Amino acid sequence: MSELSLLQLVLGNLALAAGACLQGVAGYGIGTLAAPILFLISPLFIPGPLIMGSILLAVLLLLRNRASLGFRQVRFAIGGNVVGTALAIATLSVIVSEQFDLIFGGLILTAVALSVAGLRPALNARNSVIAGAASGYMGTITAVGGPPIAMIYQNETGPLVRANMSAFFLFASCAAVLGLILSGHLGWEEVKLCLAMLPGIVTGFILSGHVVRKLPFAALRPIILGIAAVAGCAAILRGLL
């Protein structure tokens, strides 16, 4: 954390506040919005510190929306997540740091493509397993695991989406943290950086409670995806240079 300036920490917390607020409104978004911005501020924020912070956000949102939770629906996605996380651990154990930028950028652009593809898969066991696996793989490596899960919940009501996705992200984030520890990508420096990021996450959660019925998520979506696409391209270019 000593490598980061005060300005970087402030900007990082602002990005997290925006992402946490978005997730409180739409059920996902802290990764899609904040991860690309954090990567541009400093790659040290990704993936461990952001994923650990996401655990706190998932707990807070699950408590807020617990009355709408339907665990029977989300359990298949959790099962798929185990497979995706295991594949991500295998990937992280063999790549070198120079390759991470390319993989990060490629997965970010994949997430953007999934978000704009217009696919509307049904919320069933098979699709939940597939979405959970894709989310686990992408989320462990880049901290952006929302788009695959969001695709299968896009036709559901707000409270159900926020409750079920919070339950999924709580499990997925915990599994990803374990995977990062096993692959040697998470240590005390990442823990300290996560603690420095918690004010932004808590602020975003509080804000989301005030704007959950007012924020025009549909209008913000192109901006969010545009930011993610720019960051993904920047990561690829940095990996190639």
Backbone as JSON, one array per atom type, in Angstrom:
{
  "sequence": "MSELSLLQLVLGNLALAAGACLQGVAGYGIGTLAAPILFLISPLFIPGPLIMGSILLAVLLLLRNRASLGFRQVRFAIGGNVVGTALAIATLSVIVSEQFDLIFGGLILTAVALSVAGLRPALNARNSVIAGAASGYMGTITAVGGPPIAMIYQNETGPLVRANMSAFFLFASCAAVLGLILSGHLGWEEVKLCLAMLPGIVTGFILSGHVVRKLPFAALRPIILGIAAVAGCAAILRGLL",
  "N": [[0.82, -1.21, 0.0], [2.12, 1.11, 0.45], [3.09, 1.95, -1.93], [1.16, 3.42, -3.13], [-0.26, 6.64, -3.67], [-1.79, 9.29, -1.7], [-3.71, 10.56, -3.26], [-4.35, 8.55, -5.13], [-5.56, 6.69, -3.43], [-7.79, 8.15, -2.56], [-9.14, 8.59, -5.0], [-9.6, 5.92, -5.65], [-11.39, 5.15, -3.6], [-13.56, 6.78, -4.24], [-14.3, 5.69, -6.71], [-15.07, 3.18, -5.82], [-17.22, 3.84, -4.14], [-19.09, 4.72, -6.03], [-19.4, 2.32, -7.51], [-20.33, 0.54, -5.52], [-22.72, 1.77, -4.82], [-24.1, 1.5, -7.21], [-24.3, -1.32, -7.33], [-25.94, -1.74, -5.14], [-28.3, -0.77, -6.14], [-28.82, -2.09, -8.61], [-28.16, -4.74, -8.21], [-25.81, -5.77, -9.14], [-22.53, -4.55, -10.11], [-20.38, -3.3, -8.81], [-17.99, -4.46, -9.57], [-18.07, -4.28, -12.4], [-18.18, -1.5, -12.87], [-16.29, -0.31, -11.02], [-13.89, -1.89, -11.03], [-12.48, -1.65, -13.62], [-11.84, 1.11, -13.52], [-10.34, 1.26, -11.16], [-8.2, -0.31, -11.93], [-6.99, 1.3, -13.82], [-6.22, 3.39, -12.17], [-4.45, 2.13, -10.35], [-2.97, -1.02, -10.73], [-2.66, -2.45, -8.39], [-4.96, -2.49, -6.92], [-6.45, -4.57, -7.9], [-6.82, -8.14, -8.24], [-7.45, -8.86, -5.62], [-7.84, -6.94, -3.27], [-10.24, -5.59, -4.05], [-12.05, -7.72, -4.33], [-12.14, -8.74, -1.72], [-13.26, -6.54, -0.4], [-15.72, -6.61, -1.63], [-16.99, -8.66, -0.34], [-17.89, -7.63, 2.11], [-19.76, -5.77, 1.11], [-21.59, -7.5, -0.15], [-22.61, -8.89, 2.07], [-23.9, -6.8, 3.48], [-25.85, -6.02, 1.59], [-27.27, -8.4, 1.31], [-28.38, -8.69, 3.84], [-30.07, -6.48, 3.81], [-31.89, -7.18, 1.8], [-32.9, -9.65, 2.47], [-35.45, -10.77, 2.8], [-36.4, -11.37, 0.3], [-34.95, -13.44, -0.7], [-34.29, -16.33, -2.62], [-33.1, -19.23, -2.21], [-33.13, -21.67, -3.48], [-33.07, -21.14, -6.19], [-30.59, -19.91, -6.56], [-28.66, -21.73, -5.88], [-27.7, -23.42, -7.89], [-26.15, -21.74, -9.48], [-24.15, -21.19, -7.66], [-22.96, -23.7, -7.46], [-21.87, -23.91, -10.07], [-20.09, -21.84, -9.88], [-18.04, -22.82, -8.28], [-16.63, -24.51, -10.0], [-15.78, -22.66, -11.98], [-14.16, -20.96, -10.42], [-12.12, -22.72, -9.65], [-10.92, -23.2, -12.13], [-9.98, -20.64, -12.62], [-8.08, -20.37, -10.59], [-6.21, -22.24, -11.47], [-5.41, -20.95, -13.82], [-4.27, -18.54, -12.82], [-2.11, -19.59, -11.48], [-0.24, -20.22, -13.37], [0.24, -18.1, -15.09], [2.35, -15.27, -15.85], [3.25, -12.03, -14.49], [3.37, -10.2, -16.58], [1.57, -11.18, -18.39], [-0.84, -10.81, -17.19], [-2.1, -8.33, -17.64], [-2.99, -8.59, -20.29], [-4.81, -10.75, -20.08], [-6.6, -9.71, -18.19], [-7.59, -7.45, -19.6], [-8.76, -8.75, -21.82], [-10.78, -10.31, -20.61], [-12.34, -8.3, -19.45], [-13.32, -7.0, -21.73], [-14.76, -9.13, -22.73], [-16.74, -9.31, -20.78], [-18.06, -6.88, -21.25], [-18.99, -7.39, -23.84], [-20.79, -9.5, -23.33], [-22.66, -8.09, -21.9], [-23.8, -6.38, -23.75], [-24.8, -8.03, -25.66], [-27.45, -8.76, -25.87], [-28.61, -11.15, -25.25], [-31.0, -13.3, -23.75], [-31.16, -15.46, -21.68], [-33.02, -18.09, -20.08], [-33.98, -18.29, -16.61], [-32.89, -20.94, -15.3], [-31.83, -24.22, -14.14], [-29.64, -25.26, -15.71], [-28.66, -22.99, -17.15], [-28.04, -21.4, -14.99], [-25.9, -22.77, -13.8], [-23.97, -22.58, -15.85], [-23.7, -19.78, -16.07], [-22.82, -19.24, -13.47], [-20.33, -20.55, -13.46], [-18.92, -19.09, -15.44], [-18.97, -16.57, -14.26], [-17.52, -17.09, -11.91], [-14.97, -17.67, -12.91], [-14.25, -15.3, -14.33], [-14.64, -13.41, -12.3], [-12.81, -14.12, -10.27], [-10.32, -13.62, -11.42], [-10.47, -10.99, -12.43], [-12.17, -9.53, -10.8], [-14.57, -8.85, -11.86], [-17.4, -10.2, -12.07], [-20.07, -9.96, -12.53], [-21.66, -9.6, -15.04], [-22.26, -12.23, -16.4], [-24.02, -13.47, -14.52], [-25.94, -11.51, -14.25], [-27.22, -11.66, -16.7], [-28.97, -13.86, -16.56], [-30.77, -13.04, -14.71], [-32.09, -10.87, -15.67], [-34.78, -10.6, -16.29], [-36.15, -10.65, -13.96], [-37.66, -9.48, -10.85], [-36.71, -6.47, -9.0], [-36.13, -6.7, -6.02], [-35.78, -9.52, -5.75], [-33.66, -9.97, -7.51], [-31.59, -8.45, -6.32], [-31.36, -9.73, -3.83], [-30.81, -12.51, -4.43], [-28.55, -12.27, -6.1], [-26.8, -11.06, -4.35], [-26.45, -13.07, -2.44], [-25.21, -14.97, -4.07], [-22.87, -13.55, -4.85], [-21.66, -13.23, -2.39], [-20.88, -15.84, -1.68], [-19.29, -16.37, -3.96], [-17.29, -14.41, -3.81], [-16.0, -15.08, -1.42], [-15.03, -17.63, -2.14], [-13.35, -16.86, -4.22], [-11.43, -15.34, -2.84], [-10.24, -17.34, -1.28], [-9.19, -18.85, -3.37], [-7.34, -17.02, -4.45], [-5.55, -16.8, -2.34], [-4.52, -19.41, -2.25], [-3.25, -19.47, -4.71], [-1.26, -17.7, -4.37], [-1.68, -14.97, -4.76], [-2.64, -13.18, -2.95], [-2.02, -11.4, -0.06], [-0.78, -9.88, 3.0], [-0.42, -7.21, 2.25], [-2.43, -6.78, 0.38], [-4.62, -7.13, 2.04], [-4.37, -4.93, 3.79], [-4.72, -2.87, 1.95], [-7.34, -3.34, 1.17], [-8.68, -2.7, 3.57], [-8.26, 0.03, 3.56], [-9.95, 0.72, 1.57], [-12.5, 0.36, 2.42], [-14.11, 2.58, 3.42], [-15.14, 3.77, 1.07], [-16.76, 1.72, 0.04], [-18.7, 1.34, 2.07], [-19.85, 3.89, 2.08], [-20.97, 3.96, -0.5], [-22.87, 1.9, -0.24], [-24.63, 2.99, 1.66], [-25.55, 5.24, 0.25], [-26.9, 3.96, -1.82], [-29.23, 3.07, -0.64], [-30.78, 5.32, -0.58], [-31.17, 6.03, -3.2], [-32.22, 3.92, -4.57], [-34.7, 3.69, -5.82], [-34.66, 5.77, -7.53], [-32.43, 6.14, -9.16], [-31.56, 6.11, -12.53], [-30.81, 3.34, -13.82], [-30.78, 2.14, -16.37], [-30.16, 4.27, -18.04], [-27.6, 4.85, -17.22], [-26.17, 2.64, -17.94], [-24.89, 2.48, -20.62], [-22.75, 4.27, -20.2], [-21.32, 3.07, -18.13], [-20.53, 0.65, -19.34], [-19.01, 1.71, -21.39], [-16.86, 2.87, -20.0], [-15.73, 0.53, -18.95], [-14.99, -0.78, -21.32], [-13.04, 0.96, -22.4], [-11.08, 0.78, -20.39], [-10.48, -1.95, -20.57], [-9.34, -2.1, -23.15], [-7.15, -0.44, -22.73], [-5.71, -1.95, -20.88], [-4.99, -4.17, -22.42], [-3.38, -2.95, -24.37], [-1.3, -2.04, -22.72], [-0.3, -4.47, -21.92], [0.77, -5.38, -24.29], [2.78, -3.64, -24.92]],
  "CA": [[0.0, 0.0, 0.0], [3.03, 2.25, 0.49], [3.35, 2.37, -3.3], [0.06, 4.25, -3.6], [-0.32, 7.99, -3.12], [-3.06, 9.65, -1.09], [-4.65, 10.85, -4.35], [-4.81, 7.27, -5.67], [-6.48, 6.1, -2.46], [-9.03, 8.92, -2.6], [-9.82, 8.27, -6.26], [-10.06, 4.55, -5.54], [-12.58, 5.12, -2.75], [-14.66, 7.39, -5.0], [-14.74, 4.69, -7.68], [-15.76, 2.12, -5.07], [-18.51, 4.36, -3.69], [-19.98, 4.68, -7.19], [-19.68, 0.93, -7.83], [-21.15, -0.05, -4.46], [-24.06, 2.35, -4.96], [-24.7, 0.85, -8.38], [-24.66, -2.69, -6.97], [-27.09, -1.67, -4.25], [-29.48, -0.45, -6.94], [-29.08, -3.03, -9.71], [-27.83, -6.11, -7.85], [-24.4, -5.97, -9.48], [-21.99, -3.33, -10.66], [-19.14, -2.8, -8.21], [-16.89, -4.92, -10.4], [-18.18, -3.76, -13.77], [-17.85, -0.08, -12.88], [-15.11, 0.1, -10.25], [-12.66, -2.62, -11.33], [-11.7, -1.03, -14.69], [-11.32, 2.4, -13.08], [-9.28, 0.97, -10.19], [-7.05, -0.84, -12.66], [-6.32, 2.45, -14.43], [-5.58, 4.15, -11.08], [-3.31, 1.29, -9.98], [-3.29, -2.46, -10.76], [-2.59, -3.03, -7.05], [-6.32, -2.63, -6.39], [-7.12, -5.7, -8.56], [-8.23, -8.38, -7.91], [-7.67, -9.22, -4.22], [-8.48, -5.95, -2.41], [-11.62, -5.33, -4.45], [-12.88, -8.9, -4.05], [-12.36, -8.78, -0.27], [-14.23, -5.5, -0.09], [-17.02, -7.02, -2.15], [-17.61, -9.54, 0.65], [-18.64, -6.77, 3.02], [-20.91, -5.23, 0.4], [-22.56, -8.58, -0.35], [-23.26, -9.14, 3.37], [-24.8, -5.68, 3.76], [-26.99, -6.07, 0.67], [-28.06, -9.59, 1.61], [-29.17, -8.38, 5.03], [-31.11, -5.53, 3.43], [-32.88, -7.79, 0.89], [-33.02, -11.07, 2.84], [-36.82, -11.27, 2.71], [-36.7, -11.77, -1.08], [-33.99, -14.46, -1.12], [-34.77, -17.65, -3.03], [-31.85, -19.98, -2.3], [-33.27, -22.8, -4.41], [-32.68, -20.68, -7.52], [-29.2, -19.47, -6.65], [-27.71, -22.79, -5.52], [-27.07, -23.97, -9.1], [-25.1, -20.8, -9.85], [-23.06, -21.38, -6.71], [-22.26, -24.91, -7.89], [-21.06, -23.58, -11.24], [-19.01, -20.95, -9.46], [-16.93, -23.63, -7.76], [-15.86, -24.95, -11.17], [-15.13, -21.5, -12.58], [-13.1, -20.49, -9.53], [-11.02, -23.67, -9.74], [-10.23, -22.93, -13.39], [-9.27, -19.37, -12.46], [-6.89, -20.65, -9.78], [-5.24, -22.89, -12.36], [-4.89, -19.92, -14.72], [-3.41, -17.63, -12.07], [-0.9, -20.28, -11.02], [0.71, -20.42, -14.47], [0.54, -16.88, -15.83], [3.3, -14.33, -15.26], [2.64, -10.72, -14.31], [3.26, -9.51, -17.87], [0.4, -11.7, -19.1], [-2.07, -10.48, -16.48], [-2.76, -7.21, -18.31], [-3.69, -9.1, -21.48], [-5.95, -11.56, -19.65], [-7.55, -8.79, -17.58], [-8.24, -6.69, -20.67], [-9.6, -9.63, -22.63], [-11.97, -10.7, -19.85], [-13.17, -7.12, -19.31], [-14.02, -6.82, -23.01], [-15.74, -10.21, -22.8], [-17.85, -8.91, -19.92], [-18.79, -5.84, -21.98], [-19.68, -8.04, -24.95], [-21.92, -10.23, -22.77], [-23.65, -7.11, -21.44], [-24.47, -5.73, -24.89], [-25.17, -9.04, -26.66], [-28.9, -8.86, -26.0], [-29.06, -12.51, -24.95], [-31.96, -13.35, -22.64], [-31.32, -16.86, -21.26], [-34.0, -18.32, -19.02], [-33.45, -18.57, -15.28], [-33.1, -22.35, -14.99], [-30.66, -24.85, -13.51], [-28.51, -25.35, -16.64], [-28.1, -21.67, -17.4], [-27.46, -20.9, -13.74], [-24.59, -23.41, -13.64], [-23.06, -21.99, -16.84], [-23.44, -18.4, -15.68], [-22.03, -19.27, -12.26], [-18.96, -20.91, -13.81], [-18.31, -17.96, -16.13], [-18.79, -15.52, -13.27], [-16.44, -17.48, -11.01], [-13.68, -17.54, -13.61], [-13.98, -13.89, -14.59], [-14.6, -12.67, -11.06], [-11.59, -14.41, -9.52], [-9.16, -13.02, -12.09], [-10.61, -9.55, -12.69], [-13.16, -8.94, -9.87], [-15.77, -8.49, -12.63], [-18.14, -11.43, -12.3], [-21.49, -9.67, -12.57], [-22.42, -9.73, -16.29], [-22.88, -13.53, -16.69], [-25.15, -13.7, -13.63], [-26.97, -10.52, -14.55], [-27.95, -12.08, -17.89], [-30.05, -14.8, -16.27], [-31.71, -12.4, -13.79], [-32.54, -9.61, -16.24], [-36.23, -10.53, -16.39], [-36.72, -10.82, -12.63], [-37.95, -8.23, -10.14], [-35.6, -5.87, -8.29], [-35.75, -7.29, -4.73], [-35.29, -10.88, -5.96], [-32.34, -9.86, -8.13], [-30.62, -7.96, -5.35], [-31.17, -10.74, -2.78], [-30.16, -13.7, -4.95], [-27.21, -11.96, -6.57], [-25.97, -10.79, -3.16], [-26.09, -14.39, -1.9], [-24.23, -15.57, -4.98], [-21.6, -12.83, -4.8], [-21.03, -13.5, -1.1], [-20.17, -17.12, -1.82], [-18.28, -16.26, -5.01], [-16.17, -13.59, -3.33], [-15.26, -15.89, -0.44], [-14.32, -18.65, -2.89], [-12.27, -16.21, -4.96], [-10.38, -14.99, -1.88], [-9.53, -18.59, -0.98], [-8.41, -19.19, -4.56], [-6.21, -16.09, -4.57], [-4.58, -17.17, -1.31], [-3.88, -20.65, -2.67], [-2.4, -19.23, -5.88], [-0.21, -16.76, -4.01], [-1.98, -13.63, -5.24], [-3.26, -12.39, -1.9], [-1.25, -11.4, 1.17], [-1.11, -8.82, 3.96], [-0.49, -5.91, 1.58], [-3.77, -6.69, -0.2], [-5.56, -6.97, 3.15], [-4.29, -3.54, 4.24], [-5.3, -2.02, 0.92], [-8.78, -3.54, 1.28], [-9.16, -1.91, 4.71], [-8.25, 1.44, 3.16], [-11.01, 0.92, 0.59], [-13.82, 0.13, 3.03], [-14.97, 3.78, 3.49], [-15.86, 3.95, -0.19], [-17.79, 0.69, -0.09], [-19.78, 1.64, 3.02], [-20.52, 5.1, 1.59], [-21.8, 3.58, -1.64], [-24.0, 1.12, 0.25], [-25.58, 3.93, 2.3], [-26.15, 6.04, -0.82], [-27.81, 3.14, -2.62], [-30.51, 2.99, 0.05], [-31.54, 6.55, -0.83], [-31.43, 6.24, -4.63], [-32.57, 2.65, -5.2], [-35.89, 3.85, -6.66], [-34.54, 7.01, -8.28], [-31.31, 6.13, -10.09], [-31.92, 5.51, -13.83], [-29.74, 2.41, -14.19], [-30.76, 1.92, -17.81], [-29.48, 5.4, -18.66], [-26.19, 4.8, -16.85], [-25.55, 1.41, -18.46], [-23.91, 2.72, -21.69], [-21.57, 4.93, -19.65], [-20.58, 2.06, -17.37], [-19.91, -0.27, -20.29], [-18.0, 2.46, -22.11], [-15.69, 2.95, -19.12], [-15.13, -0.81, -18.89], [-14.36, -1.08, -22.61], [-11.81, 1.75, -22.49], [-10.09, 0.19, -19.48], [-10.07, -3.23, -21.13], [-8.43, -1.82, -24.27], [-5.92, 0.11, -22.16], [-4.97, -3.05, -20.27], [-4.41, -4.97, -23.51], [-2.28, -2.16, -24.95], [-0.19, -2.05, -21.79], [0.3, -5.8, -21.95], [1.47, -5.59, -25.56], [3.92, -2.72, -25.02]],
  "C": [[0.86, 1.25, 0.0], [3.34, 2.78, -0.91], [2.27, 3.3, -3.83], [0.09, 5.62, -2.91], [-1.69, 8.22, -2.48], [-4.11, 9.93, -2.17], [-5.2, 9.55, -4.93], [-5.81, 6.61, -4.72], [-7.82, 6.82, -2.46], [-9.82, 8.6, -3.86], [-10.37, 6.84, -6.23], [-11.32, 4.43, -4.71], [-13.78, 5.75, -3.44], [-15.21, 6.4, -6.02], [-15.52, 3.58, -6.99], [-17.12, 2.58, -4.58], [-19.52, 4.32, -4.84], [-20.37, 3.25, -7.53], [-20.57, 0.26, -6.8], [-22.58, 0.48, -4.51], [-24.8, 1.69, -6.11], [-25.14, -0.57, -8.05], [-25.86, -2.71, -6.03], [-28.39, -1.4, -4.99], [-29.83, -1.58, -7.89], [-28.81, -4.49, -9.35], [-26.41, -6.49, -8.21], [-23.87, -4.64, -9.99], [-20.69, -2.86, -10.04], [-17.93, -3.25, -9.02], [-16.9, -4.28, -11.77], [-17.78, -2.3, -13.85], [-16.51, 0.2, -12.23], [-13.83, -0.6, -10.68], [-11.86, -1.99, -12.48], [-11.08, 0.31, -14.28], [-10.16, 2.19, -12.1], [-8.02, 0.48, -10.89], [-6.27, 0.3, -13.31], [-5.62, 3.3, -13.37], [-4.32, 3.42, -10.61], [-3.73, -0.17, -10.03], [-3.24, -3.12, -9.39], [-3.98, -3.23, -6.44], [-6.99, -3.94, -6.84], [-6.24, -6.94, -8.47], [-8.5, -8.49, -6.41], [-8.36, -8.18, -3.37], [-9.94, -5.68, -2.75], [-12.52, -6.51, -4.12], [-13.15, -9.0, -2.54], [-13.36, -7.72, 0.17], [-15.64, -5.86, -0.54], [-17.75, -7.96, -1.18], [-18.45, -8.73, 1.62], [-19.89, -6.22, 2.35], [-21.98, -6.29, 0.2], [-23.31, -8.89, 0.94], [-24.28, -8.05, 3.66], [-26.05, -5.73, 2.87], [-27.87, -7.28, 0.92], [-28.93, -9.36, 2.84], [-30.32, -7.43, 4.69], [-32.23, -6.2, 2.64], [-33.2, -9.23, 1.24], [-34.44, -11.61, 2.68], [-37.15, -11.79, 1.31], [-35.8, -12.9, -1.57], [-34.68, -15.76, -1.48], [-33.58, -18.56, -3.26], [-31.94, -21.13, -3.3], [-32.83, -22.4, -5.82], [-31.19, -20.41, -7.63], [-28.2, -20.6, -6.4], [-27.02, -23.38, -6.75], [-25.94, -23.05, -9.58], [-23.9, -20.94, -8.93], [-22.27, -22.64, -7.07], [-21.37, -24.65, -9.09], [-19.89, -22.7, -10.87], [-17.81, -21.7, -8.95], [-16.03, -24.07, -8.91], [-15.09, -23.79, -11.78], [-13.98, -20.98, -11.74], [-11.89, -21.41, -9.59], [-10.22, -23.46, -11.03], [-9.44, -21.63, -13.32], [-8.0, -19.55, -11.64], [-5.8, -21.29, -10.63], [-4.61, -21.89, -13.31], [-3.9, -19.02, -14.01], [-2.1, -18.28, -11.65], [0.15, -20.43, -12.12], [1.05, -19.14, -15.22], [1.58, -16.05, -15.08], [2.67, -12.95, -15.25], [2.46, -9.98, -15.63], [2.02, -9.97, -18.65], [-0.91, -11.26, -18.45], [-2.82, -9.34, -17.16], [-3.57, -7.68, -19.51], [-4.94, -9.89, -21.09], [-7.02, -10.67, -19.03], [-8.31, -8.03, -18.66], [-9.18, -7.54, -21.5], [-10.88, -10.02, -21.9], [-12.9, -9.5, -19.62], [-13.98, -6.9, -20.59], [-15.05, -7.93, -23.22], [-16.98, -9.87, -21.96], [-18.71, -7.84, -20.6], [-19.61, -6.47, -23.11], [-20.91, -8.81, -24.46], [-23.04, -9.26, -22.39], [-24.44, -6.51, -22.6], [-25.0, -6.73, -25.91], [-26.68, -9.17, -26.86], [-29.44, -10.26, -25.76], [-29.98, -12.48, -23.73], [-32.18, -14.8, -22.23], [-32.31, -16.98, -20.11], [-33.3, -18.6, -17.7], [-33.79, -20.01, -14.93], [-31.78, -22.95, -14.49], [-29.46, -24.85, -14.44], [-27.85, -23.99, -16.85], [-27.47, -21.07, -16.14], [-26.06, -21.48, -13.5], [-23.58, -22.78, -14.59], [-22.68, -20.56, -16.44], [-22.57, -18.33, -14.42], [-20.57, -19.6, -12.54], [-18.24, -19.75, -14.49], [-18.03, -16.82, -15.16], [-17.63, -15.84, -12.32], [-15.08, -17.31, -11.64], [-13.31, -16.08, -13.79], [-13.81, -13.11, -13.3], [-13.33, -12.89, -10.26], [-10.38, -13.7, -10.11], [-9.26, -11.5, -12.17], [-11.48, -8.81, -11.68], [-14.4, -8.46, -10.6], [-16.52, -9.78, -12.96], [-19.63, -11.22, -12.48], [-22.22, -9.96, -13.87], [-23.0, -11.11, -16.58], [-24.1, -13.82, -15.82], [-26.29, -12.74, -13.93], [-27.82, -10.93, -15.75], [-29.14, -12.98, -17.54], [-31.08, -14.21, -15.3], [-32.34, -11.14, -14.38], [-34.06, -9.49, -16.34], [-36.93, -10.63, -15.03], [-36.91, -9.47, -11.95], [-36.76, -7.76, -9.31], [-35.21, -6.53, -6.99], [-35.2, -8.71, -4.87], [-33.88, -10.85, -6.54], [-31.3, -9.47, -7.09], [-30.34, -9.0, -4.27], [-30.38, -11.94, -3.3], [-28.74, -13.42, -5.43], [-26.28, -11.63, -5.41], [-25.53, -12.1, -2.53], [-25.03, -15.05, -2.76], [-22.88, -14.88, -4.85], [-20.9, -13.02, -3.45], [-20.24, -14.79, -1.16], [-19.02, -16.99, -2.81], [-17.06, -15.48, -4.54], [-15.33, -14.36, -2.32], [-14.44, -16.97, -1.14], [-13.14, -18.05, -3.65], [-11.12, -15.83, -4.05], [-9.56, -16.22, -1.52], [-8.65, -18.99, -2.16], [-7.19, -18.3, -4.72], [-5.13, -16.39, -3.53], [-3.8, -18.41, -1.76], [-2.92, -20.44, -3.85], [-1.32, -18.19, -5.62], [-0.43, -15.34, -4.47], [-2.66, -12.75, -4.2], [-2.46, -12.53, -0.61], [-1.64, -10.21, 2.03], [-1.2, -7.45, 3.3], [-1.88, -5.71, 0.97], [-4.83, -6.49, 0.88], [-5.56, -5.52, 3.64], [-4.91, -2.59, 3.23], [-6.83, -2.14, 0.93], [-9.35, -2.7, 2.42], [-9.21, -0.43, 4.37], [-9.37, 1.76, 2.19], [-12.4, 0.81, 1.19], [-14.68, 1.39, 3.15], [-15.76, 4.01, 2.21], [-17.0, 2.96, -0.36], [-18.98, 0.98, 0.83], [-20.55, 2.87, 2.58], [-21.45, 4.77, 0.43], [-23.02, 2.79, -1.23], [-25.06, 2.04, 0.86], [-26.29, 4.76, 1.23], [-27.19, 5.24, -1.6], [-29.18, 3.02, -1.97], [-31.39, 4.2, -0.2], [-31.93, 6.7, -2.3], [-31.93, 5.0, -5.34], [-33.79, 2.77, -6.11], [-35.8, 5.08, -7.56], [-33.47, 6.97, -9.37], [-31.69, 5.45, -11.4], [-30.82, 4.57, -14.33], [-29.65, 2.21, -15.68], [-30.02, 3.04, -18.53], [-27.99, 5.38, -18.38], [-25.45, 3.65, -17.52], [-24.56, 1.67, -19.59], [-22.63, 3.37, -21.18], [-20.69, 3.93, -18.92], [-19.83, 1.12, -18.32], [-18.82, 0.43, -21.1], [-16.71, 2.58, -21.3], [-14.96, 1.6, -19.08], [-14.4, -1.14, -20.18], [-13.05, -0.32, -22.77], [-10.71, 1.15, -21.61], [-9.59, -1.15, -20.0], [-9.08, -3.06, -22.27], [-7.09, -1.3, -23.75], [-5.06, -1.0, -21.54], [-4.29, -3.91, -21.34], [-3.22, -4.25, -24.12], [-1.06, -2.17, -24.03], [0.5, -3.41, -21.77], [1.11, -6.06, -23.2], [2.73, -4.75, -25.66], [5.06, -3.1, -24.08]]
}
